[in-house]
Amino acid sequence: MGFAYLVALLISIFGMAMLDRRFGLFFWRDGWRAFVTLLVGVVFFLIWDIVGIDAGVFFRGETSFMTGVQLAPELPLEEVFFLVLLCWLTMNLLAGSRLVLDAVERRRAASTALSTGGDRA
């Protein structure tokens, strides 16, 4: 039972990868830039966590679903995978939103062109 949360995170990360691949959102659009962006996001939030732990704001909750492996005091192994999921989800949502908005704009432009009779002079 101690690996349930980690397994759930890994399954979720796999789902993010499949959505990304299917729609060409983040890594499948530009892998190198995506890797750097994801790395910067994860490192930023790890630093955020460490500062919060040092300030006494964040602490590790006890649960039987976690591995019990700590990377630092109050910083569980699962936190890194959670941050990867969080950052990848955010970038997929951003890229997906852009795709949806572009499709809506194209549809609106096509509809307007049809209703005005196209490009007649």
C-alpha positions in Angstrom: 0.0 0.0 0.0 3.0 2.3 0.5 3.5 2.9 -3.2 -0.2 3.7 -4.0 0.3 7.5 -4.3 3.5 7.2 -6.3 1.8 4.7 -8.7 -1.2 7.1 -9.0 1.2 9.9 -9.8 3.1 7.9 -12.4 -0.2 6.8 -14.1 -1.3 10.4 -14.2 2.1 11.5 -15.7 1.7 8.8 -18.3 -1.8 10.2 -19.1 -0.3 13.7 -19.5 2.3 12.2 -21.9 -0.4 10.5 -23.9 -2.5 13.7 -24.2 0.6 15.6 -25.1 1.5 13.1 -27.8 -2.0 12.9 -29.2 -2.5 16.6 -29.6 1.1 17.7 -29.9 0.8 20.1 -27.0 4.1 20.4 -25.2 6.9 17.9 -25.5 5.7 16.8 -28.9 5.7 20.4 -30.2 9.3 21.3 -29.1 10.9 18.7 -26.8 14.0 20.6 -25.8 12.1 23.8 -24.8 9.5 21.7 -23.0 12.2 19.8 -21.1 13.9 23.1 -20.0 10.5 24.7 -19.1 9.4 21.6 -17.1 12.8 21.5 -15.3 12.7 25.2 -14.4 9.1 24.8 -13.1 10.0 21.7 -11.0 13.1 23.3 -9.6 11.2 26.5 -8.8 8.6 24.7 -6.9 11.1 22.5 -5.1 12.8 25.6 -3.9 9.4 27.0 -2.9 8.8 23.8 -0.9 12.2 24.0 0.8 11.6 27.6 1.8 8.1 26.7 3.1 9.5 23.7 5.0 12.2 25.9 6.6 9.6 28.5 7.6 7.5 25.8 9.2 4.6 26.3 6.8 4.9 23.0 4.9 5.2 19.6 6.5 4.9 16.0 5.4 1.6 14.4 6.3 1.7 10.8 7.5 -0.2 8.3 5.4 0.1 4.7 4.5 -0.2 5.5 0.8 3.2 7.0 0.5 6.6 5.3 0.3 8.1 6.9 3.3 11.2 7.9 1.3 12.3 11.5 2.1 14.6 13.5 -0.1 15.1 16.0 2.7 13.4 16.5 6.1 9.6 16.9 5.4 10.2 16.5 1.6 8.8 13.1 0.4 9.9 11.5 -2.9 6.4 11.8 -4.2 6.6 15.6 -4.2 9.0 15.6 -7.2 6.6 13.5 -9.2 3.6 15.6 -8.1 5.5 18.7 -9.3 6.3 17.1 -12.6 2.6 16.3 -13.0 1.6 19.8 -11.9 3.9 21.6 -14.3 3.2 19.3 -17.3 -0.6 19.6 -16.7 -0.3 23.4 -16.6 1.7 23.5 -19.9 -0.7 21.0 -21.6 -3.7 23.2 -20.5 -2.0 26.3 -21.8 -1.1 24.7 -25.2 -4.5 23.0 -25.4 -6.3 26.3 -24.7 -4.4 28.0 -27.5 -5.4 25.2 -29.9 -9.0 25.5 -28.9 -9.0 29.3 -29.2 -7.3 29.1 -32.6 -9.9 26.6 -33.8 -12.7 28.8 -32.6 -11.2 31.8 -34.4 -10.8 29.9 -37.6 -14.4 28.7 -37.4 -15.6 32.2 -36.7 -13.6 33.6 -39.6 -14.9 30.9 -42.0 -18.5 31.6 -40.8 -18.1 35.3 -41.3 -16.6 34.7 -44.8 -19.5 32.5 -45.7 -22.2 34.9 -44.4 -20.7 37.9 -46.2 -20.3 36.0 -49.5 -16.6 35.3 -49.3 -14.0 37.6 -50.9 -16.2 39.3 -53.4 -15.1 42.7 -54.5 
